[in-house]
């Protein structure tokens, strides 16, 4: 989508060069505005940090509010093998600009939510509402923190 917007912007910029000087600012805004808004939207929803607390796992994003996966919904947290998500299909989301996030589908996982700030260190949260894949900075410590939080929460979270 970003490539299509960039192509459209290039076309409009070329057309704007042929306009009278007083019409160029409007043409520039019309051509670059959608591209800038798309980039800002992609940045705003991109994951920037992952944390584990009493309520659950929180995905912090740059501008948009955080995503919470409640502890009571988490059945298991485990590391995924490198390459485990190869051949995933993006259903709705962003893949590459400021990270990968959204809904994806994989033949072994089914439909899953992905919040990745990098391409390695994937952690799978098996939840009552479907799989969630994250990329915390320290995957092993993150998996242990989820297990500890679930244990501390007692039977309602296990």
N, C-alpha and C positions, 0 to 999 in steps of 0.2 A: 504494500500500500504506500509506503514511504517513497519507493522508487517511482510509482505512478504520480504521486504528488510532486516529486522533484522534477519529473519530466514535464508535467503540466506547468510548473513554475518556470522552467526554462523556456517553454514555448511562449508563455505570457510575457516573460522578460524580453524575449526577442521581439515580440509584437509591440511592447511598450517602447522599445528603442525607436520605432517608426512613428510614434505619436508626437504631437506637439509638446514642447517642454512643460507647459502648464498641466497637461493630463498625465504626465509620467508618475507623479507621486501616488495618484489613485491606482494606476495600473500596477505599480510596485507593491502597494499594500494588498491589492487583490491577488497578486501572484505569490507573494511570500507569506502572507498572513496564514493561510491554511497549513502551509508547511511548518511554520513556527508553532502553531497551535497543536499540530500533531506531535511534533517533537516534545513540546512541553507536557502534553498528556502522557506520552510514553515515559518520560522522565518521572512524572508525578506518581505514577502507579508502580514504578519499578521497586523491587525489594532492596532495602539497604542494610537491614540487620534482623537477626532472629534471636528471640529470647524465650526463656522458660520461666514461668511464674506460677503462683498459686492457682490462677484462673485457667492457665493452659499455655499453649505455644503462641507467641505473638510475632507476627511478621510486620516489621516497621517499614514504611514506604517513605519516599522522599517528600511528597506533598500530600497525597491522599492519606486518609486515616489508616490505622493499623488493621490487620486481619487477625482475628483471634480464632484459634482452634481449641475449643474447651477441653480440659483434661478428661472430663467425663466421656467425651467422644473418642478419645485415643485408646485403641486396643493394644498397639505395639509401635515401637520406634526402632528402626534398624538401618544400618548402612546399606546402600545399594552398591553392587559391584560396578567398577568402571565399565562404561559402555552399556549398562543395563537399559538405558533409555533410547538406545539407537533405534532408528526407524519409527520413532514416535511421530504421530501426525498432529499438527496443530489444528485444533477445532476452532478456538477463539482465543486470541492472545497475541503477544509480542514475542518474537524470537530473534534476539540479537541486539536490538537497540536498547541500551541501558540494562540489559539482562533478558532473561526469558521468564515469562509469567503468563498465566492464563489457564485455559482448559486444553488438555492434550489427550491423545489416545494411544495406547500401546497394546499389542496383542496379549501380553501376559498380565499387565496391570489393569487393563480396561481403561475407562476414562478417569483421568486424574487431574488434580490442580497442581500446577508447578509455580514455585516462587524461587527462581534461581538468579543469584547475582554473579555466578561463575559456572563453568562447565564441568567441574569435578566436585567430589565430596558430597554426593547426593545422599540425603537421609529420607527414608520413606516413613511416613506416619500412616499406619492403617487405622482408619477411623470408621465410625458407624455411618458416616456420610460419604464414604469413598476415600481413596488414597490421596494423600497430599505429599508432594515431594519438595524438599527445601535444600538449600546449600549453606549451612552454617559454617562459620570460619573454622571451627574445630569439631568435625562431625562426631568423633568418638565421645568427646566430652558432652556434646549436645544430647546424644542418645542416652548417656548415663544420667544427665540432668532430667530428661523426660521420665526415665524410669524412677529416679528418686522422687520427683514431684508426684508421680502416680502413687508411689508407695506411701508418701506422706499424706496424700489426700484420703487414703483409706479405701474401703470397699466400694464406695460410690464411683471411684475413678478407675477401678480395675475390672 
